[in-house]
Amino acid sequence: MTMVDSRREPLLARVWRGVSGAFAVGLVLLALAMIGVQVYARTHELPGPGLDVVAGHIGTAVAAVVAQIVADRRKGWVVAVCGLVVVLLVALTLWIYWWA
């Protein structure tokens, strides 16, 4: 027989998972927006952001979603580490492609 832990997770862990999930969704939406801008630029013969920038946004969005999926399916310190990875990916993406 398999034992199932039915205890509820602490509030802080649930909030952290939600915050990191929102950041992951934000990166996905940003990547989709960059794809749209690049497609629009190509069809109107404009330079656009470039394929390297679009690929960077897609790569970080995929990595953030993978980290968030791991965080959603685990408990304990893994939730904190994966959430931190998501936040760092957002900060890295914003720093490299938007602020620097």
C-alpha positions in Angstrom: 0.0 0.0 0.0 1.3 3.5 -0.9 1.1 6.2 1.8 -0.1 9.6 0.7 0.9 12.7 2.6 -2.4 14.6 2.9 -1.0 17.5 4.9 -1.5 20.9 3.4 1.6 22.8 2.4 2.6 26.0 4.3 1.2 29.2 3.1 4.6 30.7 2.2 5.4 27.7 -0.1 2.0 28.1 -1.9 2.5 31.9 -2.3 6.0 31.4 -3.6 4.8 28.8 -6.1 2.1 31.2 -7.3 4.5 34.1 -7.6 7.0 32.1 -9.6 4.2 30.7 -11.7 3.1 34.3 -12.5 6.7 35.1 -13.5 6.9 32.1 -15.7 3.6 33.0 -17.5 5.0 36.5 -17.9 8.1 35.2 -19.7 5.9 33.0 -22.0 3.7 36.0 -22.9 6.8 38.1 -23.5 8.3 35.5 -25.8 5.0 35.3 -27.7 5.0 39.1 -28.0 8.5 39.0 -29.3 7.5 36.4 -31.9 4.6 38.6 -33.0 6.9 41.6 -33.3 9.4 39.7 -35.3 6.7 38.3 -37.7 5.2 41.8 -38.1 8.7 43.3 -38.8 9.4 40.6 -41.4 6.1 41.1 -43.2 6.6 44.9 -43.3 10.3 44.8 -44.2 11.4 46.3 -40.9 14.5 45.2 -39.0 12.6 43.9 -35.9 14.3 42.6 -32.8 16.3 39.8 -34.5 16.1 36.1 -34.4 18.8 35.9 -31.7 16.7 38.0 -29.3 13.5 36.0 -30.1 15.4 32.8 -29.6 16.7 34.0 -26.2 13.2 34.9 -25.1 11.9 31.5 -26.2 14.7 29.7 -24.5 14.3 31.4 -21.2 10.5 31.0 -21.3 10.9 27.2 -21.9 13.4 26.9 -19.1 11.2 28.9 -16.7 8.2 26.7 -17.6 10.2 23.5 -17.0 11.4 24.9 -13.6 7.8 25.8 -12.7 6.5 22.4 -13.6 9.1 20.8 -11.3 8.2 23.2 -8.6 4.5 22.4 -9.0 5.1 18.7 -8.7 7.4 18.6 -5.7 7.4 19.7 -2.1 10.0 21.1 0.3 13.2 22.9 -0.7 12.8 22.0 -4.4 9.9 24.5 -4.6 12.1 27.3 -3.3 15.0 26.5 -5.6 12.9 26.1 -8.7 11.0 29.3 -7.9 14.3 31.1 -7.5 15.4 29.8 -10.8 12.3 31.2 -12.5 12.8 34.6 -10.8 16.5 34.6 -11.9 15.6 33.7 -15.5 13.1 36.6 -15.6 15.8 39.0 -14.2 18.4 37.7 -16.6 16.0 38.1 -19.6 15.1 41.6 -18.6 18.6 42.6 -17.9 20.1 41.2 -21.1 17.4 42.1 -23.6 15.7 45.1 -22.2 17.8 47.1 -19.7 21.4 46.6 -20.7 
